[in-house]
Amino acid sequence: MDIWNTDVIATKLAKDEIDQKQKTVYYVACFYLQVIGTVMPMLILGYSYSINLFTFASYVITVAVFHLGALKVYRACANHKKASVLDTLVVLGLPISIKIQIGYWLTYFFITYILNVIQASPYAWVIYGFITMPIMVWLQFQLIKRAVDKNYV
């Protein structure tokens, strides 16, 4: 099971070389990585969201971005008629999520350092939290769509 090279995985999906058990493992791993990887930095460093309205708005925007992104990937897969859209989203989601999580953690530690040095208001964390999740979801779908367009030829 490859968990990093998106191009190799996309090629295997296009050739139908990944079985249902492997697809299930990709899906479960991607789900846990996204849930745990997004929340853990806040728990480890002791920061959390402080304004519920902003948190709710962030989730609403994230859901909207998710639906738009899924629709774009669906259209890309339909145009190429290779691997199914669900297989594509599930299997390519893991390696792309790993890359996004690495970027998220590095960015989180950098922003944590900066906000602590300048002794920023707790509201700065709310702003960071508000924009992070929708960006991560958008980036995931963009990278999946790019892999489809590049490799489902």
Backbone as a chain_set.jsonl record, in Angstrom:
{"seq": "MDIWNTDVIATKLAKDEIDQKQKTVYYVACFYLQVIGTVMPMLILGYSYSINLFTFASYVITVAVFHLGALKVYRACANHKKASVLDTLVVLGLPISIKIQIGYWLTYFFITYILNVIQASPYAWVIYGFITMPIMVWLQFQLIKRAVDKNYV", "coords": {"N": [[0.851, -1.182, 0.0], [0.766, 2.026, -1.021], [1.415, 5.138, 0.422], [2.151, 7.681, -0.181], [3.01, 8.505, -2.849], [1.153, 10.034, -4.993], [0.759, 10.047, -7.775], [1.511, 7.435, -8.623], [-0.406, 5.938, -7.261], [-2.758, 6.955, -8.403], [-2.448, 6.063, -11.028], [-2.556, 3.271, -10.594], [-5.197, 3.112, -9.666], [-6.579, 3.93, -11.963], [-6.049, 1.779, -13.596], [-7.41, -0.153, -12.287], [-6.164, -1.653, -10.216], [-6.232, -1.802, -7.464], [-7.532, -3.442, -4.742], [-10.746, -4.009, -3.04], [-10.39, -4.302, -0.259], [-7.962, -2.954, 0.242], [-8.8, -0.41, -0.532], [-10.642, 0.131, 1.458], [-8.951, 0.249, 3.695], [-7.448, 2.523, 3.024], [-9.5, 4.455, 3.142], [-10.345, 4.372, 5.903], [-7.922, 5.018, 7.206], [-7.464, 7.597, 6.183], [-9.67, 9.02, 7.196], [-9.246, 8.853, 10.041], [-6.738, 10.094, 10.206], [-7.285, 12.742, 9.371], [-9.176, 13.633, 11.301], [-7.88, 13.208, 13.809], [-5.361, 14.369, 13.354], [-5.922, 17.073, 12.932], [-7.007, 18.043, 15.296], [-5.221, 17.319, 17.337], [-2.811, 19.061, 17.555], [-3.891, 21.325, 18.827], [-4.776, 20.252, 21.248], [-2.389, 19.225, 22.334], [-0.8, 21.513, 22.608], [-2.424, 23.033, 24.154], [-4.291, 24.868, 23.214], [-7.43, 26.082, 22.086], [-10.516, 26.607, 20.287], [-12.24, 29.644, 20.958], [-14.538, 31.074, 20.482], [-17.714, 30.25, 19.796], [-19.445, 30.921, 17.66], [-17.754, 31.647, 15.512], [-16.422, 29.239, 15.164], [-18.56, 27.587, 14.387], [-19.261, 28.885, 11.975], [-16.943, 28.394, 10.526], [-17.091, 25.608, 10.203], [-19.413, 25.467, 8.617], [-18.573, 26.782, 6.275], [-16.521, 25.035, 5.599], [-17.975, 22.691, 5.019], [-19.367, 23.582, 2.752], [-17.207, 24.04, 1.001], [-16.278, 21.433, 0.875], [-18.407, 20.088, -0.457], [-18.401, 21.436, -2.959], [-15.795, 20.817, -3.795], [-15.894, 17.997, -3.949], [-17.746, 17.723, -5.982], [-16.298, 18.816, -8.138], [-14.247, 16.898, -8.384], [-15.802, 14.686, -8.988], [-16.796, 15.423, -11.53], [-14.369, 15.529, -12.938], [-13.542, 12.845, -12.828], [-15.661, 11.645, -14.207], [-15.283, 12.661, -16.746], [-12.989, 11.339, -17.567], [-13.52, 8.617, -17.296], [-12.287, 6.462, -15.891], [-11.111, 5.163, -12.99], [-13.582, 4.835, -10.364], [-15.374, 7.63, -8.918], [-15.698, 7.548, -6.135], [-13.775, 5.648, -5.346], [-11.549, 7.08, -6.159], [-11.645, 9.438, -4.554], [-11.443, 8.295, -1.987], [-9.085, 6.657, -1.99], [-6.985, 8.283, -3.036], [-7.198, 10.235, -1.183], [-5.782, 9.586, 1.2], [-2.804, 9.702, 0.799], [-2.664, 12.37, 0.022], [-3.83, 13.664, 2.189], [-1.938, 13.087, 4.17], [0.226, 14.631, 3.305], [-0.935, 17.192, 3.465], [-1.455, 17.292, 6.211], [1.154, 17.294, 7.253], [2.026, 19.797, 6.349], [0.125, 21.333, 7.732], [0.757, 20.847, 10.464], [3.388, 21.885, 10.59], [2.883, 24.554, 9.935], [1.14, 25.184, 12.028], [2.802, 24.978, 14.33], [4.615, 27.025, 13.724], [2.932, 29.304, 13.606], [1.949, 29.202, 16.206], [4.279, 29.769, 17.641], [4.831, 32.398, 16.725], [2.472, 33.803, 17.519], [2.654, 33.497, 20.274], [5.064, 34.829, 20.825], [4.447, 37.478, 20.115], [2.489, 37.863, 21.887], [-0.283, 37.546, 21.314], [-3.792, 38.204, 21.096], [-6.368, 35.991, 22.303], [-8.26, 35.843, 20.324], [-6.901, 35.764, 17.955], [-6.32, 33.109, 17.605], [-8.809, 32.128, 17.035], [-9.317, 33.243, 14.544], [-7.281, 32.002, 13.061], [-8.114, 29.313, 13.332], [-10.556, 29.495, 12.047], [-9.969, 29.884, 9.333], [-8.296, 27.764, 8.629], [-9.35, 25.022, 8.363], [-11.265, 25.094, 6.122], [-9.438, 25.764, 4.079], [-7.696, 23.561, 4.096], [-9.445, 21.494, 3.303], [-10.237, 22.423, 0.765], [-7.726, 22.378, -0.513], [-7.164, 19.627, -0.461], [-9.122, 18.554, -2.244], [-8.4, 19.92, -4.584], [-5.834, 18.874, -5.08], [-6.449, 16.176, -5.451], [-8.081, 16.359, -7.751], [-6.163, 17.366, -9.529], [-4.414, 15.169, -9.686], [-6.119, 13.32, -10.891], [-6.677, 14.554, -13.387], [-4.105, 14.541, -14.414], [-3.282, 11.837, -14.453], [-5.32, 10.062, -15.251], [-5.498, 9.44, -17.965]], "CA": [[0.0, 0.0, 0.0], [1.536, 3.263, -1.133], [0.702, 6.215, 1.105], [2.759, 8.974, -0.461], [3.121, 8.86, -4.258], [-0.189, 10.191, -5.541], [0.742, 9.686, -9.201], [1.528, 5.972, -8.728], [-1.701, 5.449, -6.801], [-3.751, 7.315, -9.414], [-2.258, 5.145, -12.154], [-3.098, 1.972, -10.173], [-6.657, 3.224, -9.657], [-7.046, 3.987, -13.35], [-5.92, 0.426, -14.154], [-8.192, -1.023, -11.406], [-5.216, -2.558, -9.577], [-6.349, -1.716, -6.01], [-8.727, -4.206, -4.371], [-11.674, -3.373, -2.118], [-9.822, -4.285, 1.097], [-7.008, -1.848, 0.276], [-9.569, 0.83, -0.594], [-11.203, 0.33, 2.798], [-7.857, 0.692, 4.561], [-7.184, 3.919, 2.667], [-10.596, 5.286, 3.658], [-10.279, 4.441, 7.366], [-6.708, 5.759, 7.569], [-7.67, 9.007, 5.838], [-10.62, 9.578, 8.153], [-8.593, 9.034, 11.335], [-5.671, 11.083, 10.072], [-7.841, 14.09, 9.323], [-9.8, 13.995, 12.566], [-6.88, 13.273, 14.874], [-4.289, 15.291, 12.997], [-6.355, 18.462, 13.001], [-7.314, 18.406, 16.674], [-4.098, 17.04, 18.244], [-1.95, 20.193, 17.905], [-4.554, 22.199, 19.799], [-4.789, 19.575, 22.539], [-1.015, 19.114, 22.827], [-0.302, 22.837, 22.979], [-3.343, 23.647, 25.092], [-5.111, 25.909, 22.613], [-8.677, 25.629, 21.487], [-11.349, 27.708, 19.813], [-12.88, 30.301, 22.094], [-15.811, 31.691, 20.116], [-18.5, 29.216, 19.129], [-20.004, 31.408, 16.407], [-16.722, 31.526, 14.484], [-16.201, 27.815, 14.935], [-19.7, 27.124, 13.598], [-19.12, 29.449, 10.63], [-15.846, 27.669, 9.874], [-17.604, 24.307, 9.783], [-20.351, 25.68, 7.509], [-17.751, 27.06, 5.089], [-15.817, 23.792, 5.275], [-18.943, 21.802, 4.366], [-19.599, 24.12, 1.407], [-15.996, 23.759, 0.224], [-16.256, 19.983, 0.677], [-19.36, 19.726, -1.514], [-17.906, 21.956, -4.237], [-14.616, 20.034, -4.167], [-16.326, 16.652, -4.35], [-18.383, 17.865, -7.29], [-15.235, 18.996, -9.141], [-13.581, 15.606, -8.579], [-16.777, 13.848, -9.692], [-16.785, 15.809, -12.948], [-13.079, 15.136, -13.522], [-13.56, 11.389, -13.012], [-16.639, 11.326, -15.243], [-14.686, 13.013, -18.033], [-11.948, 10.383, -17.945], [-14.104, 7.274, -17.276], [-11.319, 5.466, -15.407], [-11.539, 4.697, -11.675], [-14.796, 5.504, -9.889], [-15.121, 8.838, -8.138], [-15.551, 7.185, -4.733], [-12.434, 5.066, -5.214], [-10.578, 8.161, -6.325], [-11.655, 10.272, -3.351], [-11.004, 7.531, -0.817], [-7.708, 6.165, -2.055], [-6.049, 9.406, -3.16], [-7.332, 11.069, 0.009], [-4.773, 9.297, 2.229], [-1.49, 10.327, 0.591], [-2.808, 13.828, -0.017], [-4.057, 14.097, 3.572], [-0.652, 13.029, 4.884], [0.992, 15.818, 2.906], [-1.601, 18.363, 4.02], [-1.239, 17.281, 7.666], [2.537, 17.731, 7.503], [2.0, 21.254, 6.201], [-0.688, 21.891, 8.809], [1.517, 20.804, 11.72], [4.488, 22.85, 10.497], [2.279, 25.887, 10.004], [0.592, 25.363, 13.367], [3.894, 25.28, 15.254], [5.148, 28.34, 13.36], [1.975, 30.324, 14.038], [1.962, 29.161, 17.671], [5.471, 30.492, 18.08], [4.655, 33.835, 16.442], [1.424, 34.369, 18.366], [3.159, 33.553, 21.648], [6.092, 35.873, 20.899], [3.814, 38.801, 20.096], [1.449, 37.814, 22.92], [-1.519, 37.861, 20.592], [-5.093, 37.987, 21.725], [-6.952, 34.673, 22.008], [-9.047, 35.925, 19.091], [-6.026, 35.398, 16.833], [-6.482, 31.664, 17.419], [-10.107, 31.929, 16.407], [-9.134, 33.57, 13.126], [-6.487, 30.913, 12.486], [-8.97, 28.139, 13.245], [-11.629, 29.765, 11.099], [-9.526, 29.771, 7.944], [-7.482, 26.587, 8.373], [-10.062, 23.837, 7.89], [-11.722, 25.211, 4.725], [-8.283, 25.746, 3.179], [-7.217, 22.182, 4.013], [-10.407, 20.723, 2.508], [-10.095, 22.89, -0.614], [-6.453, 21.887, -1.031], [-7.277, 18.186, -0.689], [-9.852, 18.308, -3.486], [-7.607, 20.429, -5.71], [-4.751, 17.926, -5.359], [-7.065, 14.97, -6.028], [-8.469, 16.684, -9.125], [-4.936, 17.473, -10.314], [-3.93, 13.809, -9.926], [-7.043, 12.708, -11.868], [-6.419, 15.155, -14.703], [-2.751, 14.195, -14.866], [-3.003, 10.406, -14.558], [-6.449, 9.267, -15.766], [-5.514, 9.703, -19.398]], "C": [[0.886, 1.231, 0.0], [0.757, 4.371, -0.441], [1.306, 7.578, 0.821], [2.668, 9.391, -1.923], [1.754, 8.867, -4.942], [-0.265, 9.764, -7.002], [0.72, 8.168, -9.396], [0.165, 5.412, -8.341], [-2.784, 5.769, -7.839], [-3.653, 6.398, -10.629], [-2.817, 3.764, -11.824], [-4.621, 1.998, -10.145], [-7.21, 3.208, -11.076], [-7.004, 2.616, -14.009], [-6.686, -0.607, -13.325], [-7.317, -2.076, -10.728], [-5.259, -2.502, -8.038], [-7.646, -2.411, -5.608], [-9.543, -3.493, -3.291], [-11.129, -3.3, -0.688], [-8.836, -3.124, 1.225], [-7.74, -0.505, 0.257], [-10.178, 1.151, 0.777], [-10.144, 0.815, 3.766], [-7.505, 2.15, 4.274], [-8.239, 4.837, 3.29], [-10.5, 5.461, 5.172], [-9.064, 5.258, 7.809], [-6.868, 7.25, 7.301], [-8.599, 9.676, 6.842], [-9.945, 9.841, 9.495], [-7.489, 10.078, 11.271], [-6.229, 12.498, 10.106], [-8.438, 14.507, 10.659], [-8.752, 14.18, 13.662], [-5.822, 14.327, 14.579], [-4.666, 16.759, 13.096], [-6.543, 18.916, 14.448], [-6.104, 18.268, 17.602], [-3.191, 18.239, 18.54], [-2.58, 21.118, 18.946], [-4.568, 21.56, 21.182], [-3.391, 19.525, 23.154], [-0.515, 20.454, 23.34], [-1.26, 23.606, 23.881], [-4.189, 24.769, 24.527], [-6.389, 25.303, 22.053], [-9.456, 26.852, 21.014], [-12.068, 28.336, 21.001], [-14.204, 30.97, 21.743], [-16.596, 30.692, 19.266], [-19.079, 29.664, 17.798], [-18.998, 31.285, 15.262], [-16.433, 30.068, 14.158], [-17.322, 27.244, 14.07], [-19.593, 27.618, 12.155], [-18.022, 28.729, 9.85], [-16.319, 26.309, 9.381], [-18.574, 24.437, 8.61], [-19.578, 25.934, 6.213], [-17.022, 25.806, 4.64], [-16.742, 22.821, 4.55], [-19.21, 22.278, 2.939], [-18.405, 23.823, 0.498], [-15.918, 22.27, -0.093], [-17.184, 19.588, -0.47], [-18.901, 20.213, -2.886], [-16.701, 21.15, -4.726], [-14.987, 18.641, -4.647], [-16.98, 16.685, -5.722], [-17.345, 18.034, -8.398], [-14.524, 17.673, -9.426], [-14.519, 14.653, -9.326], [-16.761, 14.147, -11.192], [-15.491, 15.385, -13.636], [-13.05, 13.636, -13.786], [-14.519, 10.987, -14.127], [-16.076, 11.616, -16.633], [-13.683, 11.967, -18.509], [-12.424, 8.937, -17.979], [-13.071, 6.202, -16.937], [-11.829, 4.931, -14.081], [-12.781, 5.467, -11.23], [-14.431, 6.707, -9.026], [-14.924, 8.496, -6.669], [-14.185, 6.566, -4.475], [-11.369, 6.156, -5.267], [-10.502, 9.009, -5.062], [-11.077, 9.55, -2.146], [-9.518, 7.217, -0.884], [-6.705, 7.313, -2.196], [-6.108, 10.328, -1.943], [-6.251, 10.828, 1.044], [-3.427, 9.947, 1.943], [-1.575, 11.855, 0.562], [-3.039, 14.37, 1.387], [-2.769, 14.073, 4.391], [0.162, 14.273, 4.569], [0.388, 17.09, 3.494], [-1.383, 18.44, 5.528], [0.179, 17.712, 8.033], [2.616, 19.25, 7.4], [1.236, 21.931, 7.323], [0.099, 21.946, 10.119], [2.669, 21.814, 11.692], [3.967, 24.272, 10.618], [1.758, 26.169, 11.406], [1.695, 25.715, 14.366], [4.499, 26.65, 14.979], [4.225, 29.454, 13.859], [1.889, 30.364, 15.562], [3.123, 29.976, 18.212], [5.284, 32.006, 17.903], [3.61, 34.464, 17.371], [1.846, 34.443, 19.833], [4.198, 34.656, 21.819], [5.447, 37.259, 20.945], [2.689, 38.921, 21.129], [0.098, 38.234, 22.35], [-2.754, 37.543, 21.425], [-5.582, 36.574, 21.402], [-7.788, 34.674, 20.73], [-8.208, 35.592, 17.86], [-6.139, 33.905, 16.544], [-7.799, 31.354, 16.731], [-10.001, 32.18, 14.902], [-8.356, 32.462, 12.429], [-7.355, 29.668, 12.302], [-10.059, 28.29, 12.205], [-11.183, 29.505, 9.664], [-8.819, 28.457, 7.624], [-8.255, 25.425, 7.754], [-10.597, 23.993, 6.465], [-10.565, 25.173, 3.72], [-7.768, 24.32, 3.002], [-8.14, 21.329, 3.142], [-10.304, 21.12, 1.036], [-8.827, 22.319, -1.246], [-6.516, 20.388, -1.325], [-7.993, 17.903, -2.008], [-9.089, 18.81, -4.707], [-6.507, 19.437, -6.077], [-5.287, 16.613, -5.924], [-7.446, 15.224, -7.485], [-7.248, 16.78, -10.033], [-4.394, 16.084, -10.653], [-4.809, 13.104, -10.954], [-6.744, 13.236, -13.266], [-5.063, 14.738, -15.273], [-2.604, 12.713, -15.196], [-4.132, 9.548, -15.121], [-6.588, 9.481, -17.268], [-5.679, 8.423, -20.183]], "O": [[1.668, 1.443, 0.927], [-0.438, 4.53, -0.688], [0.998, 8.542, 1.522], [2.285, 10.524, -2.212], [1.269, 7.835, -5.405], [-1.262, 9.176, -7.419], [-0.015, 7.669, -10.248], [-0.359, 4.52, -9.008], [-3.637, 4.927, -8.117], [-4.673, 6.003, -11.192], [-3.475, 3.145, -12.661], [-5.27, 1.031, -10.546], [-8.206, 2.539, -11.349], [-7.823, 2.317, -14.878], [-6.625, -1.801, -13.618], [-7.682, -3.251, -10.673], [-4.406, -3.098, -7.381], [-8.726, -2.034, -6.063], [-9.095, -2.506, -2.707], [-11.389, -2.326, 0.017], [-8.871, -2.39, 2.212], [-7.343, 0.43, 0.952], [-10.216, 2.309, 1.193], [-10.408, 1.701, 4.579], [-7.287, 2.925, 5.205], [-7.911, 5.863, 3.886], [-10.568, 6.585, 5.668], [-9.179, 6.102, 8.698], [-6.45, 8.075, 8.114], [-8.328, 10.792, 7.287], [-10.059, 10.942, 10.034], [-7.332, 10.867, 12.202], [-5.693, 13.36, 10.802], [-8.221, 15.635, 11.102], [-8.746, 15.195, 14.358], [-5.436, 15.089, 15.465], [-3.799, 17.602, 13.323], [-6.258, 20.068, 14.775], [-5.978, 19.032, 18.559], [-2.824, 18.425, 19.7], [-1.896, 21.628, 19.833], [-4.391, 22.253, 22.184], [-3.227, 19.754, 24.352], [0.123, 20.522, 24.391], [-0.944, 24.71, 24.323], [-4.755, 25.552, 25.29], [-6.411, 24.156, 21.607], [-9.09, 27.989, 21.311], [-12.457, 27.639, 21.938], [-14.926, 31.394, 22.645], [-16.186, 30.34, 18.16], [-19.194, 28.848, 16.883], [-19.358, 30.863, 14.163], [-16.225, 29.715, 12.998], [-17.059, 26.5, 13.126], [-19.812, 26.85, 11.218], [-18.162, 28.486, 8.651], [-15.988, 25.9, 8.268], [-18.559, 23.605, 7.703], [-19.901, 25.359, 5.174], [-16.915, 25.539, 3.443], [-16.337, 22.195, 3.571], [-19.273, 21.464, 2.017], [-18.581, 23.401, -0.645], [-15.538, 21.886, -1.199], [-16.786, 18.833, -1.357], [-19.004, 19.48, -3.87], [-16.593, 20.838, -5.912], [-14.449, 18.162, -5.645], [-16.788, 15.776, -6.529], [-17.492, 17.461, -9.477], [-14.231, 17.362, -10.581], [-14.078, 13.9, -10.195], [-16.717, 13.233, -12.016], [-15.511, 14.935, -14.782], [-12.59, 13.198, -14.84], [-14.218, 10.084, -14.908], [-16.366, 10.893, -17.586], [-13.542, 11.735, -19.709], [-11.793, 8.103, -18.629], [-12.988, 5.17, -17.603], [-12.885, 4.301, -14.046], [-13.009, 6.599, -11.656], [-13.331, 6.79, -8.479], [-14.069, 9.091, -6.013], [-13.514, 6.914, -3.503], [-10.406, 6.137, -4.5], [-9.411, 9.269, -4.555], [-10.312, 10.129, -1.375], [-8.78, 7.484, 0.063], [-5.67, 7.303, -1.529], [-5.185, 11.106, -1.699], [-5.832, 11.771, 1.714], [-2.939, 10.696, 2.789], [-0.666, 12.544, 1.024], [-2.504, 15.421, 1.741], [-2.546, 14.955, 5.22], [0.723, 14.897, 5.469], [1.114, 17.964, 3.968], [-1.154, 19.523, 6.068], [0.375, 18.42, 9.021], [3.202, 19.908, 8.26], [1.648, 22.983, 7.812], [0.106, 22.97, 10.801], [2.894, 22.52, 12.674], [4.548, 25.096, 11.325], [1.921, 27.277, 11.916], [1.542, 26.644, 15.158], [4.861, 27.362, 15.915], [4.682, 30.426, 14.461], [1.769, 31.44, 16.148], [2.959, 30.777, 19.132], [5.546, 32.787, 18.818], [3.841, 35.531, 17.94], [1.436, 35.355, 20.551], [4.214, 35.342, 22.84], [5.862, 38.113, 21.728], [2.026, 39.954, 21.225], [-0.556, 39.151, 22.846], [-2.727, 36.714, 22.334], [-5.25, 36.024, 20.352], [-7.999, 33.624, 20.123], [-8.75, 35.18, 16.834], [-6.064, 33.48, 15.391], [-7.886, 30.42, 15.934], [-10.534, 31.417, 14.096], [-8.724, 32.032, 11.336], [-7.334, 29.044, 11.241], [-10.441, 27.318, 11.554], [-11.948, 28.962, 8.867], [-8.748, 28.072, 6.456], [-7.847, 24.898, 6.719], [-10.397, 23.089, 5.655], [-10.703, 24.61, 2.634], [-7.441, 23.912, 1.888], [-7.667, 20.532, 2.333], [-10.284, 20.257, 0.159], [-8.853, 21.835, -2.378], [-5.975, 19.933, -2.333], [-7.518, 17.094, -2.806], [-9.135, 18.178, -5.763], [-6.272, 19.184, -7.259], [-4.649, 16.002, -6.781], [-7.167, 14.398, -8.354], [-7.288, 16.327, -11.177], [-3.962, 15.847, -11.781], [-4.301, 12.367, -11.799], [-6.579, 12.464, -14.211], [-4.91, 14.602, -16.487], [-1.877, 12.362, -16.125], [-3.895, 8.383, -15.442], [-7.694, 9.682, -17.77], [-5.714, 8.453, -21.413]]}, "num_chains": 1, "name": "protein.A"}
